[in-house]
Amino acid sequence: MAEPQTHQTPQPLLQARDLCVEFPLPRRRTLKAVNGVSFDVYPGETFGVIGESGSGKTTLGRALVSLIRPTSGQLLQDGVDPGTLSRAAMREHRRDFQIMFQDPNAALNPRVRIVDSVMEPLEVAGHRDARANREAALQAMARVGLPAAFADRYPHQLSGGQKQRVIIARALTLKPRLIVCDEVVAALDVSIRGEVLNLFADLQREFGLTYVFITHDLSVVSHISDRIAVMYLGCLMELGPAEALAERPLHPYTQALLSAEPVALPRSMRHERPIELRGEIPSPVDPPSGCPFRTRCPQATDTCAASRPAWQERRPGHWVACHHAQA
């Protein structure tokens, strides 16, 4: 199920091959949160991951930055398997791979000043010069649009957008190469969301950052991503260039997600009706046989129940796992 290199960059920054993350449950059951996904992420790109709640996006993001150890498969970060590193080597290595979570309120200690929160990664990494750490924190804050006057404030004195900027500044202090952004704009007002997304784009150009951008909002991910991966029940359904995937999706699940996007037109002027998926997303404890999407797919046949579809490149750089996908 490996994805061959179709990008001009010779060495991916992140490589996942048949990656699985499973959690044991009582009565010898297993929850398959991530079930055999394969993809590459290249330096300087924004790699979008989209899917419904419960599709395994957040677990995948945590695994990519080594917060969760994969059950099986292979994960390479800049060619290095993090599972083979010693504790000291891992502490040094993981500075290049950071993650930001959805809720900035949960990510910030309400009893700690903003500047101390931004300095914390430096202290954890072993930087003992308090003055240098504070200066680095103030520089990171200034870069994300937070003046020095915010340094001695507490989280409850900041707005949601300002708190998210603090989280971004904190991630920048270690000068990472890749940042996993897990629903980082989901809790923000629409007016603030655009400002934060523009900030991400500016930082990417300035520092050469690579993003894995996890979201359930297709309009957001298609706007900022170079490529998009579509997840369902722990599996990848489709992966391709953002524009191609948004305009000509190959998988019925991607087509359903796109059809559900709001359209700013009266109903009488809309050319297509939304695709209605029947039923609920199955349990990852007891996934369906064959194609994981078959229980809700309007195109499902007996073949879909009998065997899991192969991960195939149907167009240049455009991959899909579907028995009936048409290129």
Number of C-alpha atoms within 10 A of each C-alpha: 12 15 18 11 14 11 12 8 11 10 15 18 20 22 23 20 18 18 22 24 22 19 12 11 10 6 6 6 11 14 17 22 23 28 23 20 23 22 21 21 23 21 19 18 19 25 25 29 27 26 24 16 14 17 24 23 28 22 19 26 23 19 19 27 22 19 14 13 16 20 15 14 15 18 27 17 21 19 12 14 12 21 14 9 13 10 11 8 11 14 14 13 16 19 19 17 22 23 22 21 20 19 19 22 15 9 15 20 15 14 10 13 16 26 25 18 23 27 25 16 19 23 14 10 13 10 13 11 10 12 9 13 21 18 13 21 28 23 17 25 26 15 16 21 13 18 12 14 8 19 19 12 14 19 22 13 12 14 11 19 19 19 22 26 23 29 25 26 26 26 23 25 21 19 15 19 21 29 23 25 23 23 19 23 24 15 15 17 11 10 9 14 17 14 12 20 16 12 17 19 15 14 17 18 12 9 13 15 21 24 27 23 24 26 24 19 17 20 13 19 22 19 13 20 19 16 23 28 25 25 25 25 26 26 26 26 26 25 29 24 19 23 15 17 23 19 10 12 24 26 22 23 24 24 17 17 22 18 15 14 12 9 9 8 8 7 10 6 8 11 7 8 9 15 16 13 15 10 9 8 18 17 14 21 16 11 17 17 14 15 23 23 23 21 20 17 20 15 12 17 12 9 14 22 17 11 12 17 18 13 20 17 17 14 13 9 16 22 24 25 21 23 19 15 14 11 11
